[in-house]
Amino acid sequence: EAQVTQNPRYLITVTGKKLTVTCSQNMNHEYMSWYRQDPGLGLRQIYYSMNVEVTDKGDVPEGYKVSRKEKRNFPLILESPSPNQTSLYFCASSQSSLLGKTQYFGPGTRLLVL
Amino acid sequence: AQKITQTQPGMFVQEKEAVTLDCTYDTSDPSYGLFWYKQPSSGEMIFLIYQGSYDQQNATEGRYSLNFQKARKSANLVISASQLGDSAMYFCAMREGWNNDMRFGAGTRLTVKP
């Protein structure tokens, strides 16, 4: 089954404790992206990757890191989480070059930073 | 500047009636794509419908149709014969040119009344 998986689905942590949210897709998509969703703001892009070893900042990259060492994986790293990073996070992937292709979303990760 | 605007934070509709969710967008790129997603209370993002800027006809997918008015830069989602299961958040999104970034509106929460 074609899918994007994220782990963990739910996470409660404390300020300053490094964490990683994993994202994996099995569709051989070149493009992968991370979003955060906050009430009244819709989804905002954090980082994206056009292909292996190619990453770039989105609209709200502060406090986050990513890496793309393999095509299928795109982990999101919070080196020192803060309460303002409490949010719902989505990973998404798509084929790179076709405008009409939608992005496929993972199930989301709900993060609470105390 | 806001690229996607959804002016209705919340909408109510009676079961079996039609409802229109508004979306306006801003772009100077002649090539773009418009998407609608549904997010039920469980949190996942479900792709509903796509409209390309060069498409001659309005997109339709089952009970969903997109009222695309290019000159007005609007891409309203029409849901016909509303069902209780249509109660959810709905997001309008846009991709421009060959840019893989997807910009989202703030969303509209639709409630279908029995």
Interface residues (C-beta under 8 A of the other chain):
Chain A: Y31 S33 Y35 G40 L41 G42 L43 R44 Q45 Y48 M50 G58 L88 F90 A92 S94 S96 S97 L99 G100 T102 Q103 Y104 F105 P107 G108 R110
Chain B: I4 Q6 P9 S31 Y32 G33 F35 Y37 G43 E44 M45 F47 Y50 G52 F91 A93 R95 G97 W98 N100 D101 M102 R103 F104 G105 A106 G107
